[in-house]
């Protein structure tokens, strides 16, 4: 570990860790000692009525698998109202692709299209106007940012080696959860990693895209419950590892990267977070995260888990066979886990 990492922190990780993943506007990034870095989270407290014009007939989706039940929509539901706006949204954005799904306004409604619309609705408590605006904004951004072309975070060079991984972990009853790992203690040089903001953001977004791709939204046949009626089954966990990171100073490059990352994740990845772990946080700093809970919704607070000792992560995260030994599991390194899952996936699809 270089001396630079220990004396000049990468607190962007902390600011990003407290960022919302809903469609709400994110605040400016500040050190985590200031609870203002935390917004309201994924699920607002009260639902808002749909205000959009509604279709005149019920819609029935075509599920991804023929054996799966259809997702039937009635004219008075927010998702039907948002689907009615989709032609205008797609025309304005001139980009139909998001998270591996090609949005379609054709009837009957495509199952994968409804999944995306439902995520946007849940992020704003069923406010159709807000959901429509947020989705159009995201589609425009994806086109301008150059996404949906298969970018890989591992293509960004040695400055990002060891900083990000995507794995899955067993969480019981044959269910697996996608996990994004952000290893901020592996930063070798703050200026090299965070100095070029555009380059950093493309790496960070590509890592997120690789994780969301593992959700396979284009092919699942499991619907998302209406807002307030249960959990979204298509979300991922995040682990932020701070071992070797100092919490005492804020580099200006890191601050800029933190602010920009918060804004992008809040605006363009609604309803994607299930749980977030803060690992290797010094005991002296644990009070900060406890204080933060006083300023956020109970729903958001439930997603935050502080683990000061790295070896204590596995019991919180899932099956030990899917967690590296350094985090209390039984597997090899994160790189080995990622490679193992890649090989298993290749074998399964061969």
N, C-alpha and C positions, 0 to 999 in steps of 0.2 A: 504494500500500500504506500503510495507516495506521500511525502510530507505535505504536499499541497492539499491533498484531500482532507487530511486531518486538521489543517489549520484554516482552510477556506472551504466552508461547507457547500453543499448543494441543496440549500433549503427549498429550492423549487419543488422538491419532492414533498415537503411538508405542506406547502401552499396548495399544490395540486391534489394532495391527499384529502384536503378538506373542501375541494371544489365540488359543486353540484353536478349531477349528470342529468339534470332535467333541462327543459328548454328555456329556463329563466335566465335573465341577464346576470352574469357573474360579476362580483365585485373585483376591485383591483387587488393584486396579490400583496400581502404584507406578511411580516414574520408571524409564526403561529402563536406567539404570545398574545397576539391581538385576535380575539374571537371573531372580529369582523370579516376574517377570511372565509368564514363558513356561511353559505347561503342556506336556503330553506330545504334543499335536498330534492329527492326524486318525487316524493308524493305529497302534494299540497294537502292542507288540512280539510278543506271543504270542497265538494264538487261544484262546478259552475254549470249552469244550463247551456245547452247548445243553442247558438244564435244563428246558425247558417240555415239557408234554405234547404229543405229536405226533399229527397226523391219521392216520387209519387207511387212507387211500388216497392215491394220487398225484394231483396237481393239474396241470392244463395251462392256461396262461394264454391269453387271447385277445389277440393282438398288436394294436398300434395300426394297423398296415397289414396288409392281408390277405396281401400277398406276403412278409411277414417271417416268419422261423421262430418257432415257438411257444417259450415259456419253460416247459419241463417240470420239475415239481417231484416229488421222491420223498419218501416219508414220513419218512426219516431226515435230512432237511436242515434247518438252522436256519430258513431262510426259510419252509418249510412249517409248521414249529412256530409261528413268529410269525404266519403267516396264520391259523392255527387260533385264535389269541388275539384276532384283530381284532374279532370281534363284541363281545366284552366291552370292548375298548378304546374302540370307537366308542360303545357304550352309556354308558360312564362319562364320556367327554369331551363327549358331545352336540354334537360338531362334526366333520364328516368331511372338511373342506377343508384342503389344505396345498399350497402351491407350484403352484397351478393344477390340482391333482389332487383329484378327489372320491374318497376311499377307499371301497372297496366290499368287503364280506365275501362277496359272492355268488360261486358257483362256476359255470364255471371262473374262476379268478382273473384280474382285469383286469391287463393289462400295466403300466399306469401305477401301479396300487396296489403291484405287486411292486417297481417301481423305488424307491418311497419306503421300503418295508420293507427293501430291500437296503441302502439308505444308512444306515438306523439300525443294522442288524446290523454293517455294516463299521465303523461308528464305535466299536463296543464289542467288536470281535474276536469276533463271532458269539455273544455272550452274550444269549440270548433274553430272560431276565428283565430285564436292563438295557435292552435295546432296547424291550421292551414298555412299561416304566415311562417311558422317555424320550419315546416317541411319544405316550403318553397325556398326559404333562405338556405337550408342545408343542401338542397339539390344544386342551387346556384354555386354554393361554395365548393361542392365536390367537383363540379366541372372546372372551376377556376383553379382549384388546388391541384388538379391533375390526378384525381383518384380513379379507382375502378380500372386500373391498368396493370394490376398485379405487382405493385411495388412491395419490396421486402426490406424490413429494417436492417437485415444483416448485410445489405448492400452499401451501407453508409460509411464503411471504413473502420479502422482500428480505434478511432476515438469513441466509438460506441460499443466496442467489444465488451461483452459481459454485463451490459447495463439492462438488457431487457430479454425476457423469455416468455413463452406461452406454453403452458402444460395443462393437463386435466387432472382432477383428483376425485376419487370415489367419495361420495357423501352419503352412502347408504341406499339400500333397496335397489341396487343395480344402477343407480343414478350417478352420473359424473358431472362435475362442474368445471368449466373453463377457468383457468387462473392466469392472470397477467402478473408477471414479476418485474418490479422496477428496483434494481440493485444500485442505489445511489452511492454506496460506499465504493463501488468499482470505478467511479470517475477518476481518470488519470490526470486530466488537466481541465480545469474549469473553462479556461479561455478556448481550448480546442473543442470542447463538447458544446458549450453554450454560447461561444462568441459569435458564431454565425447563426442568428436566430432562425432564418428561413430553413437552413439545413437541419437544425435541431427539431423544428416543428415537423418537418417532413418525416424525420426519423420517428418522432413520438407518435404521429398520426399513423404511420405505417405499422408500428407495433400494435396500436389499438385496432387497426383494420385486420391484422392477422388474427387477433384474439376474437373479434366479432365474427370473422369468417368461420371459426370453429363452432359457432352456434348453429351454422347451416340453416339459416332462416329460409332459404329458397326451397328447402326440401322437407322441412318438418311438417307434421300433421297435427301438432299439439297447439290448440288455440290459446290466446292470452285472455284471461278473464276481464270483464269490464272493470272500469275504475272502481275501487272500493270493494270488489267482490272476490279478492284473492290475489296471490302473488303471480307475477309474471315469471313463467318458467324458463324464459330465454334471456338470461342475464349471466354475467360473469363476475368472478371475485378478483380483487386486486390485492397484491402484497407489496408493500413498500418497505424495503430493507434499508435501515439507517446505520448499520454497524460500520464504524470507522468514519462516520460523518460528524463534524462539529456543528453544534447548534448556536454558535456564538456570533457569527458574522454573516452578512448577506452581501455576496458579490453582486455588482450591478448587472452583469450578464445573466446571472442566475435569476435575479429578480425579474428581468424582462422576460426570460423564458417561462418563469412561473406564471406571470400575468397572462401571457399569450396562451399558454397551455390551458389554464383555467377557462378562458373565454371560449376556446375551441371545443373543449370537452363538454362544457355546459350547453353550448348552442347546438352542437351537432351529434351528440351521442345520448339522447334522452332514454331513460329507463334501461340502461345497460348495466348498472351496478347492483349486485346482490349483497356483497360484503366487502369491507375494506380493512386490511390488517396493517398496523403500524408496528414493524418488528425491529428490535434492537434499539428502541428508544431508551435513552438513559433514564433511570429511575427519577432523577432530579427533574426531568422534563415531563414525566407522566402527568403531573398536575395540570399541565397546559391542556391536554386532551380531555381531562375531567372537567375543566372549566369550560371548554368549548361546548360540551354537551348541554350546558345551561342555556345556550343561545341558539340551539337548533331544534327542529321538530323531533318528537320521540321516535317517529318512523326512521328518520335519518340517523339518529343516535344509535339505533339498534344495529346499524350496519358497521359501526366503527368498533374495532377491537384493538386495544393496545397490548402488545406483547413485548415486555422489556427484555426478556431472555430468549434468544433465538431458538433454543432447544424446546421451548414451550409452545411453538407454533403448531406442530403436527396435531396435537389433540383438538385444537380449535379448528384447523383447516379441513381435515378429513383423513382418509385412509393413509396410514404410515407408509405403505408400500409405494405411494405416489408423492412422497415428500422427502427431500434430501435429508441425509443424516444430520447435517449441521443445523437443521431446523427441528430435530427430534424425530425424524422419520427413519425409513429403512432403505431409501433409494440413494443412488449416487448423486452427482452434482446436477444442477439445473440444466447444464448443457447436455449431460448424458440422458436426463429425463426427456428433454425435448427431442433428442436424436432417437431415443427408443420409441417414442410415440410416433415420430415421423416414419420410422421403419415399419411399425405395426400398421399404420394407415396405408402405407404403400402395399403391404402384403394383402391387406383386406380388399383393396381395390384392384389388385392384379388379376 
